[in-house]
Amino acid sequence: MSRIPAWLYLLFGALAVVSGVLGIGHAPSGIPKMFWAVITIAGAASLTTAAFITRHQRRQLR
């Protein structure tokens, strides 16, 4: 399915979500908060992708 391993999606997702939440909390209003919100959403998408890859790999093993 993907040549990028699931653990890399998981690592990026966790780092992006944590940094995004911290960035939203500390950034001034406006564009900086929107930037950190986009980073948080990208992290959540990465975590979702890691879950789908892992589930797909488990189904192939059966």
PyMOL Python script that loads the backbone (N, CA, C, O; Angstrom):
from pymol import cmd

cmd.read_pdbstr("""\
ATOM      1  N   MET A   1       0.827  -1.187   0.000  1.00  0.00           N
ATOM      2  CA  MET A   1       0.000   0.000   0.000  1.00  0.00           C
ATOM      3  C   MET A   1       0.874   1.254   0.000  1.00  0.00           C
ATOM      4  O   MET A   1       0.810   2.051  -0.936  1.00  0.00           O
ATOM      5  N   SER A   2       1.663   1.428   1.008  1.00  0.00           N
ATOM      6  CA  SER A   2       2.506   2.614   1.103  1.00  0.00           C
ATOM      7  C   SER A   2       3.920   2.181   1.451  1.00  0.00           C
ATOM      8  O   SER A   2       4.123   1.235   2.213  1.00  0.00           O
ATOM      9  N   ARG A   3       4.878   2.870   0.896  1.00  0.00           N
ATOM     10  CA  ARG A   3       6.266   2.543   1.201  1.00  0.00           C
ATOM     11  C   ARG A   3       6.745   3.199   2.486  1.00  0.00           C
ATOM     12  O   ARG A   3       7.807   2.862   3.010  1.00  0.00           O
ATOM     13  N   ILE A   4       5.956   4.136   2.988  1.00  0.00           N
ATOM     14  CA  ILE A   4       6.297   4.790   4.247  1.00  0.00           C
ATOM     15  C   ILE A   4       5.760   3.921   5.380  1.00  0.00           C
ATOM     16  O   ILE A   4       4.573   3.596   5.388  1.00  0.00           O
ATOM     17  N   PRO A   5       6.607   3.537   6.336  1.00  0.00           N
ATOM     18  CA  PRO A   5       6.141   2.658   7.413  1.00  0.00           C
ATOM     19  C   PRO A   5       5.129   3.366   8.322  1.00  0.00           C
ATOM     20  O   PRO A   5       5.149   4.587   8.475  1.00  0.00           O
ATOM     21  N   ALA A   6       4.254   2.564   8.913  1.00  0.00           N
ATOM     22  CA  ALA A   6       3.194   3.107   9.763  1.00  0.00           C
ATOM     23  C   ALA A   6       3.760   3.832  10.973  1.00  0.00           C
ATOM     24  O   ALA A   6       3.172   4.811  11.433  1.00  0.00           O
ATOM     25  N   TRP A   7       4.884   3.376  11.495  1.00  0.00           N
ATOM     26  CA  TRP A   7       5.444   4.011  12.696  1.00  0.00           C
ATOM     27  C   TRP A   7       5.885   5.444  12.408  1.00  0.00           C
ATOM     28  O   TRP A   7       5.887   6.287  13.305  1.00  0.00           O
ATOM     29  N   LEU A   8       6.261   5.723  11.152  1.00  0.00           N
ATOM     30  CA  LEU A   8       6.652   7.080  10.797  1.00  0.00           C
ATOM     31  C   LEU A   8       5.436   8.009  10.756  1.00  0.00           C
ATOM     32  O   LEU A   8       5.514   9.156  11.196  1.00  0.00           O
ATOM     33  N   TYR A   9       4.313   7.511  10.227  1.00  0.00           N
ATOM     34  CA  TYR A   9       3.074   8.278  10.277  1.00  0.00           C
ATOM     35  C   TYR A   9       2.670   8.536  11.730  1.00  0.00           C
ATOM     36  O   TYR A   9       2.229   9.633  12.072  1.00  0.00           O
ATOM     37  N   LEU A  10       2.823   7.535  12.567  1.00  0.00           N
ATOM     38  CA  LEU A  10       2.469   7.665  13.976  1.00  0.00           C
ATOM     39  C   LEU A  10       3.349   8.699  14.669  1.00  0.00           C
ATOM     40  O   LEU A  10       2.853   9.529  15.430  1.00  0.00           O
ATOM     41  N   LEU A  11       4.644   8.650  14.410  1.00  0.00           N
ATOM     42  CA  LEU A  11       5.580   9.598  15.027  1.00  0.00           C
ATOM     43  C   LEU A  11       5.281  11.030  14.585  1.00  0.00           C
ATOM     44  O   LEU A  11       5.197  11.932  15.419  1.00  0.00           O
ATOM     45  N   PHE A  12       5.121  11.240  13.282  1.00  0.00           N
ATOM     46  CA  PHE A  12       4.820  12.578  12.791  1.00  0.00           C
ATOM     47  C   PHE A  12       3.487  13.074  13.338  1.00  0.00           C
ATOM     48  O   PHE A  12       3.367  14.233  13.737  1.00  0.00           O
ATOM     49  N   GLY A  13       2.497  12.207  13.357  1.00  0.00           N
ATOM     50  CA  GLY A  13       1.182  12.592  13.843  1.00  0.00           C
ATOM     51  C   GLY A  13       1.201  13.015  15.293  1.00  0.00           C
ATOM     52  O   GLY A  13       0.604  14.027  15.661  1.00  0.00           O
ATOM     53  N   ALA A  14       1.889  12.238  16.119  1.00  0.00           N
ATOM     54  CA  ALA A  14       1.953  12.577  17.543  1.00  0.00           C
ATOM     55  C   ALA A  14       2.682  13.898  17.753  1.00  0.00           C
ATOM     56  O   ALA A  14       2.228  14.740  18.528  1.00  0.00           O
ATOM     57  N   LEU A  15       3.805  14.086  17.070  1.00  0.00           N
ATOM     58  CA  LEU A  15       4.546  15.338  17.214  1.00  0.00           C
ATOM     59  C   LEU A  15       3.742  16.535  16.699  1.00  0.00           C
ATOM     60  O   LEU A  15       3.757  17.605  17.308  1.00  0.00           O
ATOM     61  N   ALA A  16       3.050  16.355  15.593  1.00  0.00           N
ATOM     62  CA  ALA A  16       2.269  17.453  15.022  1.00  0.00           C
ATOM     63  C   ALA A  16       1.089  17.829  15.909  1.00  0.00           C
ATOM     64  O   ALA A  16       0.793  19.012  16.080  1.00  0.00           O
ATOM     65  N   VAL A  17       0.421  16.839  16.471  1.00  0.00           N
ATOM     66  CA  VAL A  17      -0.717  17.138  17.340  1.00  0.00           C
ATOM     67  C   VAL A  17      -0.249  17.857  18.602  1.00  0.00           C
ATOM     68  O   VAL A  17      -0.850  18.851  19.010  1.00  0.00           O
ATOM     69  N   VAL A  18       0.817  17.359  19.220  1.00  0.00           N
ATOM     70  CA  VAL A  18       1.313  17.993  20.441  1.00  0.00           C
ATOM     71  C   VAL A  18       1.802  19.413  20.161  1.00  0.00           C
ATOM     72  O   VAL A  18       1.446  20.342  20.887  1.00  0.00           O
ATOM     73  N   SER A  19       2.607  19.588  19.125  1.00  0.00           N
ATOM     74  CA  SER A  19       3.108  20.932  18.825  1.00  0.00           C
ATOM     75  C   SER A  19       1.982  21.854  18.375  1.00  0.00           C
ATOM     76  O   SER A  19       2.006  23.047  18.674  1.00  0.00           O
ATOM     77  N   GLY A  20       1.001  21.322  17.665  1.00  0.00           N
ATOM     78  CA  GLY A  20      -0.125  22.134  17.228  1.00  0.00           C
ATOM     79  C   GLY A  20      -0.973  22.626  18.387  1.00  0.00           C
ATOM     80  O   GLY A  20      -1.380  23.787  18.421  1.00  0.00           O
ATOM     81  N   VAL A  21      -1.235  21.746  19.330  1.00  0.00           N
ATOM     82  CA  VAL A  21      -2.027  22.150  20.495  1.00  0.00           C
ATOM     83  C   VAL A  21      -1.269  23.185  21.315  1.00  0.00           C
ATOM     84  O   VAL A  21      -1.847  24.177  21.759  1.00  0.00           O
ATOM     85  N   LEU A  22       0.023  22.954  21.516  1.00  0.00           N
ATOM     86  CA  LEU A  22       0.819  23.935  22.252  1.00  0.00           C
ATOM     87  C   LEU A  22       0.913  25.254  21.485  1.00  0.00           C
ATOM     88  O   LEU A  22       0.860  26.326  22.088  1.00  0.00           O
ATOM     89  N   GLY A  23       1.049  25.182  20.179  1.00  0.00           N
ATOM     90  CA  GLY A  23       1.126  26.386  19.356  1.00  0.00           C
ATOM     91  C   GLY A  23      -0.158  27.181  19.383  1.00  0.00           C
ATOM     92  O   GLY A  23      -0.131  28.410  19.437  1.00  0.00           O
ATOM     93  N   ILE A  24      -1.295  26.485  19.345  1.00  0.00           N
ATOM     94  CA  ILE A  24      -2.582  27.178  19.413  1.00  0.00           C
ATOM     95  C   ILE A  24      -2.714  27.900  20.749  1.00  0.00           C
ATOM     96  O   ILE A  24      -3.227  29.017  20.816  1.00  0.00           O
ATOM     97  N   GLY A  25      -2.252  27.257  21.793  1.00  0.00           N
ATOM     98  CA  GLY A  25      -2.369  27.860  23.115  1.00  0.00           C
ATOM     99  C   GLY A  25      -1.500  29.084  23.316  1.00  0.00           C
ATOM    100  O   GLY A  25      -1.856  29.971  24.092  1.00  0.00           O
ATOM    101  N   HIS A  26      -0.370  29.151  22.634  1.00  0.00           N
ATOM    102  CA  HIS A  26       0.585  30.235  22.865  1.00  0.00           C
ATOM    103  C   HIS A  26       0.643  31.272  21.749  1.00  0.00           C
ATOM    104  O   HIS A  26       1.256  32.324  21.928  1.00  0.00           O
ATOM    105  N   ALA A  27       0.024  31.005  20.610  1.00  0.00           N
ATOM    106  CA  ALA A  27       0.097  31.933  19.475  1.00  0.00           C
ATOM    107  C   ALA A  27      -0.887  33.082  19.644  1.00  0.00           C
ATOM    108  O   ALA A  27      -1.942  32.925  20.257  1.00  0.00           O
ATOM    109  N   PRO A  28      -0.530  34.239  19.094  1.00  0.00           N
ATOM    110  CA  PRO A  28      -1.500  35.344  19.096  1.00  0.00           C
ATOM    111  C   PRO A  28      -2.651  35.041  18.132  1.00  0.00           C
ATOM    112  O   PRO A  28      -2.549  34.140  17.300  1.00  0.00           O
ATOM    113  N   SER A  29      -3.707  35.773  18.246  1.00  0.00           N
ATOM    114  CA  SER A  29      -4.895  35.534  17.409  1.00  0.00           C
ATOM    115  C   SER A  29      -4.604  35.794  15.935  1.00  0.00           C
ATOM    116  O   SER A  29      -3.683  36.529  15.579  1.00  0.00           O
ATOM    117  N   GLY A  30      -5.410  35.174  15.099  1.00  0.00           N
ATOM    118  CA  GLY A  30      -5.316  35.414  13.658  1.00  0.00           C
ATOM    119  C   GLY A  30      -4.583  34.316  12.926  1.00  0.00           C
ATOM    120  O   GLY A  30      -4.784  33.131  13.190  1.00  0.00           O
ATOM    121  N   ILE A  31      -3.733  34.723  12.005  1.00  0.00           N
ATOM    122  CA  ILE A  31      -3.014  33.796  11.125  1.00  0.00           C
ATOM    123  C   ILE A  31      -2.150  32.794  11.901  1.00  0.00           C
ATOM    124  O   ILE A  31      -2.150  31.617  11.538  1.00  0.00           O
ATOM    125  N   PRO A  32      -1.415  33.190  12.946  1.00  0.00           N
ATOM    126  CA  PRO A  32      -0.611  32.193  13.664  1.00  0.00           C
ATOM    127  C   PRO A  32      -1.447  31.063  14.269  1.00  0.00           C
ATOM    128  O   PRO A  32      -1.030  29.905  14.230  1.00  0.00           O
ATOM    129  N   LYS A  33      -2.606  31.376  14.820  1.00  0.00           N
ATOM    130  CA  LYS A  33      -3.471  30.321  15.370  1.00  0.00           C
ATOM    131  C   LYS A  33      -3.984  29.416  14.255  1.00  0.00           C
ATOM    132  O   LYS A  33      -4.088  28.203  14.439  1.00  0.00           O
ATOM    133  N   MET A  34      -4.302  29.995  13.107  1.00  0.00           N
ATOM    134  CA  MET A  34      -4.773  29.181  11.987  1.00  0.00           C
ATOM    135  C   MET A  34      -3.664  28.252  11.501  1.00  0.00           C
ATOM    136  O   MET A  34      -3.931  27.101  11.154  1.00  0.00           O
ATOM    137  N   PHE A  35      -2.418  28.742  11.472  1.00  0.00           N
ATOM    138  CA  PHE A  35      -1.290  27.907  11.069  1.00  0.00           C
ATOM    139  C   PHE A  35      -1.168  26.692  11.992  1.00  0.00           C
ATOM    140  O   PHE A  35      -1.029  25.563  11.521  1.00  0.00           O
ATOM    141  N   TRP A  36      -1.219  26.921  13.286  1.00  0.00           N
ATOM    142  CA  TRP A  36      -1.085  25.813  14.233  1.00  0.00           C
ATOM    143  C   TRP A  36      -2.290  24.882  14.187  1.00  0.00           C
ATOM    144  O   TRP A  36      -2.163  23.689  14.460  1.00  0.00           O
ATOM    145  N   ALA A  37      -3.460  25.419  13.845  1.00  0.00           N
ATOM    146  CA  ALA A  37      -4.636  24.572  13.675  1.00  0.00           C
ATOM    147  C   ALA A  37      -4.446  23.632  12.483  1.00  0.00           C
ATOM    148  O   ALA A  37      -4.820  22.461  12.548  1.00  0.00           O
ATOM    149  N   VAL A  38      -3.871  24.138  11.407  1.00  0.00           N
ATOM    150  CA  VAL A  38      -3.595  23.302  10.228  1.00  0.00           C
ATOM    151  C   VAL A  38      -2.577  22.215  10.577  1.00  0.00           C
ATOM    152  O   VAL A  38      -2.717  21.075  10.134  1.00  0.00           O
ATOM    153  N   ILE A  39      -1.562  22.553  11.360  1.00  0.00           N
ATOM    154  CA  ILE A  39      -0.569  21.559  11.788  1.00  0.00           C
ATOM    155  C   ILE A  39      -1.241  20.470  12.622  1.00  0.00           C
ATOM    156  O   ILE A  39      -0.937  19.288  12.462  1.00  0.00           O
ATOM    157  N   THR A  40      -2.152  20.866  13.509  1.00  0.00           N
ATOM    158  CA  THR A  40      -2.872  19.895  14.333  1.00  0.00           C
ATOM    159  C   THR A  40      -3.739  18.976  13.481  1.00  0.00           C
ATOM    160  O   THR A  40      -3.792  17.770  13.725  1.00  0.00           O
ATOM    161  N   ILE A  41      -4.414  19.533  12.491  1.00  0.00           N
ATOM    162  CA  ILE A  41      -5.251  18.726  11.601  1.00  0.00           C
ATOM    163  C   ILE A  41      -4.397  17.761  10.780  1.00  0.00           C
ATOM    164  O   ILE A  41      -4.793  16.616  10.565  1.00  0.00           O
ATOM    165  N   ALA A  42      -3.233  18.213  10.321  1.00  0.00           N
ATOM    166  CA  ALA A  42      -2.323  17.333   9.574  1.00  0.00           C
ATOM    167  C   ALA A  42      -1.841  16.187  10.471  1.00  0.00           C
ATOM    168  O   ALA A  42      -1.701  15.055  10.008  1.00  0.00           O
ATOM    169  N   GLY A  43      -1.593  16.472  11.730  1.00  0.00           N
ATOM    170  CA  GLY A  43      -1.187  15.426  12.666  1.00  0.00           C
ATOM    171  C   GLY A  43      -2.292  14.406  12.888  1.00  0.00           C
ATOM    172  O   GLY A  43      -2.036  13.203  12.944  1.00  0.00           O
ATOM    173  N   ALA A  44      -3.511  14.886  13.013  1.00  0.00           N
ATOM    174  CA  ALA A  44      -4.644  13.970  13.185  1.00  0.00           C
ATOM    175  C   ALA A  44      -4.833  13.106  11.939  1.00  0.00           C
ATOM    176  O   ALA A  44      -5.142  11.919  12.047  1.00  0.00           O
ATOM    177  N   ALA A  45      -4.651  13.693  10.771  1.00  0.00           N
ATOM    178  CA  ALA A  45      -4.753  12.923   9.526  1.00  0.00           C
ATOM    179  C   ALA A  45      -3.653  11.870   9.446  1.00  0.00           C
ATOM    180  O   ALA A  45      -3.883  10.762   8.959  1.00  0.00           O
ATOM    181  N   SER A  46      -2.467  12.212   9.919  1.00  0.00           N
ATOM    182  CA  SER A  46      -1.365  11.264   9.915  1.00  0.00           C
ATOM    183  C   SER A  46      -1.638  10.096  10.865  1.00  0.00           C
ATOM    184  O   SER A  46      -1.337   8.946  10.544  1.00  0.00           O
ATOM    185  N   LEU A  47      -2.205  10.395  12.024  1.00  0.00           N
ATOM    186  CA  LEU A  47      -2.557   9.321  12.965  1.00  0.00           C
ATOM    187  C   LEU A  47      -3.637   8.409  12.384  1.00  0.00           C
ATOM    188  O   LEU A  47      -3.597   7.193  12.575  1.00  0.00           O
ATOM    189  N   THR A  48      -4.597   8.995  11.680  1.00  0.00           N
ATOM    190  CA  THR A  48      -5.642   8.205  11.038  1.00  0.00           C
ATOM    191  C   THR A  48      -5.053   7.323   9.941  1.00  0.00           C
ATOM    192  O   THR A  48      -5.441   6.163   9.801  1.00  0.00           O
ATOM    193  N   THR A  49      -4.130   7.862   9.174  1.00  0.00           N
ATOM    194  CA  THR A  49      -3.467   7.081   8.127  1.00  0.00           C
ATOM    195  C   THR A  49      -2.683   5.923   8.725  1.00  0.00           C
ATOM    196  O   THR A  49      -2.705   4.817   8.187  1.00  0.00           O
ATOM    197  N   ALA A  50      -1.992   6.165   9.829  1.00  0.00           N
ATOM    198  CA  ALA A  50      -1.242   5.100  10.499  1.00  0.00           C
ATOM    199  C   ALA A  50      -2.181   3.983  10.948  1.00  0.00           C
ATOM    200  O   ALA A  50      -1.840   2.804  10.845  1.00  0.00           O
ATOM    201  N   ALA A  51      -3.358   4.351  11.446  1.00  0.00           N
ATOM    202  CA  ALA A  51      -4.323   3.339  11.881  1.00  0.00           C
ATOM    203  C   ALA A  51      -4.817   2.516  10.692  1.00  0.00           C
ATOM    204  O   ALA A  51      -4.932   1.295  10.794  1.00  0.00           O
ATOM    205  N   PHE A  52      -5.110   3.169   9.569  1.00  0.00           N
ATOM    206  CA  PHE A  52      -5.576   2.448   8.391  1.00  0.00           C
ATOM    207  C   PHE A  52      -4.499   1.531   7.826  1.00  0.00           C
ATOM    208  O   PHE A  52      -4.793   0.410   7.411  1.00  0.00           O
ATOM    209  N   ILE A  53      -3.263   1.995   7.806  1.00  0.00           N
ATOM    210  CA  ILE A  53      -2.164   1.163   7.294  1.00  0.00           C
ATOM    211  C   ILE A  53      -1.981  -0.061   8.170  1.00  0.00           C
ATOM    212  O   ILE A  53      -1.822  -1.175   7.673  1.00  0.00           O
ATOM    213  N   THR A  54      -2.005   0.153   9.481  1.00  0.00           N
ATOM    214  CA  THR A  54      -1.834  -0.969  10.411  1.00  0.00           C
ATOM    215  C   THR A  54      -2.968  -1.970  10.258  1.00  0.00           C
ATOM    216  O   THR A  54      -2.730  -3.178  10.250  1.00  0.00           O
ATOM    217  N   ARG A  55      -4.201  -1.481  10.137  1.00  0.00           N
ATOM    218  CA  ARG A  55      -5.353  -2.377   9.979  1.00  0.00           C
ATOM    219  C   ARG A  55      -5.259  -3.148   8.668  1.00  0.00           C
ATOM    220  O   ARG A  55      -5.571  -4.338   8.618  1.00  0.00           O
ATOM    221  N   HIS A  56      -4.827  -2.467   7.608  1.00  0.00           N
ATOM    222  CA  HIS A  56      -4.695  -3.124   6.311  1.00  0.00           C
ATOM    223  C   HIS A  56      -3.615  -4.206   6.351  1.00  0.00           C
ATOM    224  O   HIS A  56      -3.794  -5.283   5.783  1.00  0.00           O
ATOM    225  N   GLN A  57      -2.505  -3.925   7.015  1.00  0.00           N
ATOM    226  CA  GLN A  57      -1.431  -4.905   7.122  1.00  0.00           C
ATOM    227  C   GLN A  57      -1.863  -6.116   7.935  1.00  0.00           C
ATOM    228  O   GLN A  57      -1.488  -7.243   7.612  1.00  0.00           O
ATOM    229  N   ARG A  58      -2.648  -5.897   8.988  1.00  0.00           N
ATOM    230  CA  ARG A  58      -3.147  -7.018   9.792  1.00  0.00           C
ATOM    231  C   ARG A  58      -4.099  -7.892   9.002  1.00  0.00           C
ATOM    232  O   ARG A  58      -4.076  -9.115   9.139  1.00  0.00           O
ATOM    233  N   ARG A  59      -4.940  -7.280   8.172  1.00  0.00           N
ATOM    234  CA  ARG A  59      -5.872  -8.060   7.356  1.00  0.00           C
ATOM    235  C   ARG A  59      -5.135  -8.888   6.312  1.00  0.00           C
ATOM    236  O   ARG A  59      -5.577  -9.986   5.973  1.00  0.00           O
ATOM    237  N   GLN A  60      -4.031  -8.383   5.803  1.00  0.00           N
ATOM    238  CA  GLN A  60      -3.256  -9.135   4.811  1.00  0.00           C
ATOM    239  C   GLN A  60      -2.573 -10.335   5.431  1.00  0.00           C
ATOM    240  O   GLN A  60      -2.328 -11.325   4.742  1.00  0.00           O
ATOM    241  N   LEU A  61      -2.259 -10.270   6.715  1.00  0.00           N
ATOM    242  CA  LEU A  61      -1.577 -11.369   7.379  1.00  0.00           C
ATOM    243  C   LEU A  61      -2.526 -12.545   7.642  1.00  0.00           C
ATOM    244  O   LEU A  61      -2.065 -13.671   7.827  1.00  0.00           O
ATOM    245  N   ARG A  62      -3.824 -12.305   7.661  1.00  0.00           N
ATOM    246  CA  ARG A  62      -4.786 -13.374   7.949  1.00  0.00           C
ATOM    247  C   ARG A  62      -5.020 -14.254   6.783  1.00  0.00           C
ATOM    248  O   ARG A  62      -5.804 -15.199   6.870  1.00  0.00           O
TER     249      ARG A  62
END
""", "prot")
cmd.dss("prot")
cmd.show_as("cartoon", "prot")
cmd.util.cbc("prot")
cmd.orient("prot")
